[in-house]
Amino acid sequence: MAAQETNSNTITDSKNSLEGCEDAMIKELPNALFWDVMEIRKWQDFWFEPGLIKCAMKFNSSFQAKDDDVILASAPKTGTTWLKALCLCILHQNINIPENEDLLTKDNPQFHVQTIESTIYSTKPTPDLYAMPSPRLFHTHLPFSFLPDSVKNSNGKIVCIARNPKDTLVSLWHFFNSIFKPNQEPYPLEKTVEEFCTGVHQYGPYFENVLGYWLESKKRPEKILFLKYEEMLKDPKEQVKKLALFLGKPFEKEEDVDKVVWRCSLERLRNLEVNKNGSVIYGVPNSSYFRKGMVGDWKNYLTPEMEDRINKTTLLKFQGSGLEFEN
């Protein structure tokens, strides 16, 4: 009994020592203040709230991928909720279920497909992921370089969604205003543009995050499917069929494609009662995950000077990669 207690104490001391080293390392990282309220630190060329860095470390060191895993990847505000709904519907639901059995009517997609670093590894030190039904479906905002080797080397699939930088920025601006400045004057858009272009923002830089998945998808198209938000809005049926085929769940009937496109449409999701009320993560309202969802909304907000700043940054960052977005 004494030996067991000694071993237990040794493991606890070792764990505490490791966490202490992590905390000390994080405190030494370059820091900045995001939106004048959130401390962020630069780790491996990306900026994160310090707690996210610890979660990303745990994910990278302990996650064991399975060959039928599906990981959804996205920079924030690029179509994440829509992609979660679509993949949930394709992988885990009978397409012909009645309305009252539709998971999307019961909880926000963020609840059903959790973000690994901000939800799973932040709530439990060593989450039991092996009890999840296969295929396991996860999401991450982390760049490709941060993924564990077990993910990169497995036969599991990665689906990345990306969006025009200008619409992404405007969506980020609205989202963080709703969280950090409810019923207040919005954060200056000029500062948001500057932070976005320099990459000094939560999960930033956006450009390097997107580019990492894009380049890897060119090398390994059987491993990574790269989707563009604008193309999904323009032709959702074809994009959803491509997604289902990539996931190994091709549609047998054209009418089934129509059902999934309708069930996961932004218009339907936005108007579901579950997405009008309540919250899933850290008190963030479910409604904040659904705004206009349109292409080109940035034109209603950005000045010509702001547009030029983002365009020049985009051209510089994506030069020679072949990655382009519709305006």
Steps between C-alpha positions, in 0.01 A plus 500: 500500500781737595676419172184583305467833681866576431457424129186712489677790669794466263273514197315801642827680580632425151180630343507816709866553413425465129212744521723740690759483222229564241373802692853638532565448128175672403577800720825550307324517162444834321168648608241746376153620596224391264213751477638668812354223719658160422862407556643303210847352461702398196584131483660342193414807289130508599312701762277340764342567836742327744248235609464390138874445475489252788204320341675487163806350670289228662326428172829474314667276757216265596247470217500165322332510162290223351498420130133591466522831688376816330646832612348825380740793485432868458624841594233669715193643324552326167197269495580273792145453632364422155772242434438337839130465421565353156753241617285403797209442264705304247687281747272441795138539397255310291405753235135399506441545874193692619535859617476414870805271474721755327800572725527849356165592655618392846834678536727742317752331263774624733367259764492197271841558338729640765812704438788293634720766656237738638236251616626143535848554645396803704232313693685179585875450547489160328165471323368153418469529125495128434143460621379712209321315219689456174568685287606758756433856386704789640579860415803723547596863433867405533733524198608180324850517648353466851317173434640187669710267289241228561248714310737587217617141454166319539249420228252734663355786299535875543250746355602866497266789422632847419346835410584828333727692743289818488174323587684298763627818662157667505344186646772488769436866579128441554560181697749645747297819538207283609721329761732775625291813441128419526292820513818705463676691227658244263874445496659730238487326164826666398681326788332170412630525143853575619499211749361264237763595242788475745363173639492619861157368595345193659603195289687734267645537249205402283703488178759249621229282653304475175810465284631207702191290430483613138857395421458167679176432310691543174757242613250252649153547348398156629571623855378860498198651327523879471163673465432866427204664670411702191484191279280324753253787498501521121444127436419323828377177340820432308719597794301280741523206258876553478520510881296180541710317242821607674363374832419162344123559528387574143132572447290233335217734400496858380210572733719407797744775401212748498395388848848551647547836330166617639546351847840667542423825320601812687147635467350195672769480767468870578125467555504187715387577853812335647720750316298804604554437870755357742871440463740207465849636563609747769169683496532598131139531371401236244353780289845659457606212275247610238505841337451581132724229359516681168783563254621858466352642821839660562406767246254641753774558757851536361629828364704498175815541713410198713418295191834591344687406820341155510536443125873577509552273800304219333700533179827491691405204722345281230741592220599197293270259688212505252254576781240761405162605636197664343425853616 
